[in-house]
């Protein structure tokens, strides 16, 4: 058994310390606000949430307070700045709390009512004294020919009006954080940006018109007009390029590291794989055969295989992986299959155990929930080599797990694993061949961004016996008809999913929440309706999914947690509520949950009209095609990669500024630059190499530097 390699600890350059201070070191950020910022900035824990994460939180639009048209000419719904004289205060009669407090002011064009719900008279009299000239800014609403402004954003005496911020950035928010507080916190973070070394190629930076990195951050947060918010603004292009460069460099370093360690050639005999194939009730598709041939060819050499296997939900990736696993076992090795969640790991275990039984293979499952004696016994079987196939979650690569002869790692990507998790294996001094499976068909640019120059196999056909899924679009007003159709389908013993976009009703949103929908469907259809959403614990979700699989539940109301999910072959109806709010790839993934058995299936897309152009295009494509590759390309055109792989949280290649759609030209340049750099300076020891190390730390790509040190 080989000893595991220890990786040297990494040293972040001291210049970055102010940026990697805890978020709670900023003024006004206590434990409660920290929790909100962790959620907003998509970090896992408070400890992991740093000042740098706020600095990367880019504004998505601006409020322009330079518009000062006068009261009578203020457009409906526009944010304007008005200077006028305060005429009178109108407190609610008898201090009734449901009637607002109004203050009237006028300019030479007309009169404006300022409206304050639960307004405090004392405070308002001080802020808006009668006969005083004041400047107010906020959104104007017209009703019955009279303009009003509810809760102005700013109220200032005329003498202080020059302090009014005329152009303000608008940031993505999370419930509980006010725009004002977030802006103030970001303003407090900006002075911590140090003068960083220049890591970009000077000629390239000049040609592209890139500002320095420090200037780019300051410009990002101080837009002067709409063009500064555009993805093509120089500051945004600079940051996007650096983000791509950091990503491509970490992929290149990892590739270099992988290439250093020779792979063990796998000599397939067909002895085991033939037994498995004979036991199958169907034969492999042509693209499955091609993918297996590619994999066997890759593994037969001394260079390690690093291949991406793309295929739609239900295209038969697991069988291809199993053929690769069989070849490795024929060659005397072990294989692991790593899944992103406990529930998926156990599902793979169930599927693979069934196939493996025909060839008498020993399969183990190891997840974070495997504890005590059971865990010790499994670890022993893995270390002795008795366990030939090991399936599990991240737990497979913890320090306590030692393998007898690991020759292949299959990673069920589902975009929940970054490149770094895939490489922790290498860090253990083990050099297995690697097969990464993904169910999201990915356009080439995205493959480059997420995986570097990985070899790719595509599964393009559906397995035999699968029927096409009929997709229909129906406006929300006809929800009642759908419920009636479901009633008769459920009485015939059919199973259905009902997907909602949100977990709970929020004030700003008119979307039907999953809990409320569960309640209305239970009232309409009776008990036996399951509910599953992201706030439930892993065990609760597993229990509901098992009840659905076993038929105790016939209708499952869920959020998108089922997108990556348990295989329920006899589910034949998928209802997606507010389908216009989902991305194409996500709709396609959700639709792929049905149509997995031999019965005809239906996908109903409920939408709220009127549809915008993008919404319309999206739903039409869903009706027209089930080809995931076409859908992925269309999706990239329609909305960029930001959500191409589901939502941001599902782990797009982690881009905070860069957009594949807007910055594809920069990705190509960054890829070439990274390759050139690594070729010239493989250990990053030159002057530019040292600066590039700082870049990798800044973009949280430090795992790549650990590989340098481990080399």
ABEGO torsion letter per residue (X at the ends): XBBBBBBBBBBBBAAAAAAABBAAABBGBBAAAAAAAAAAAGBABAAABBAAAAAABBBABBBBAABBAEAAABBBGBBBBBBBBBABBBBBBGGBAABBBBBBBBBAAEBBBBBBBGBBAAAAAAABBBGBBBBBBEBBBBBGGBBBBBGBABBBBAAAAAABBABBBBBBBBBGBBAAAAAAAAAAAAAABBBBBBABBAAAAAAAGBBBAAAAAAAAABBABAAAABAABAAAAAAAAAAAAAAAAAAAAAAAAAAABBBBBBBBAGAAAAAAAAABABBBBAAAAAAAAAAAAAAABABBBBBBBBBBBGAGAAAAAAAAAAAAAAAGBBBBBBBABAAAAAAAAAAAAAAAAAAGBBBBBBBAABBEAAAAAAAAAAAAGABABBBBBAAAABAABBBABBABBBBBAGGABBAAAAAAAAAAGBBBBBBBBBABBBBAAAAAAAAEBBBBBBBABBBBGBBBBBBBBBBAAAAAAAAAAAAAAAAAGBBBBBBBABABBBAABABBBAAAAAAAAAAAAEBGBBBBBAABBAAAAAAAAAAAAAGABABBBBBAAAABBBBBAABABBBBBGAAABBAAAAAAAAAABGABABBBBBBBBBBOBBBAAAAAAAAAAAABABAAAAAAAAAAAAEAAAAAEBAAAGBAGBAABBAAAAAAAAAAAAAAAAAAAAABAAGABAAAAAAAAAAAAAGAAAAAAAAAAX
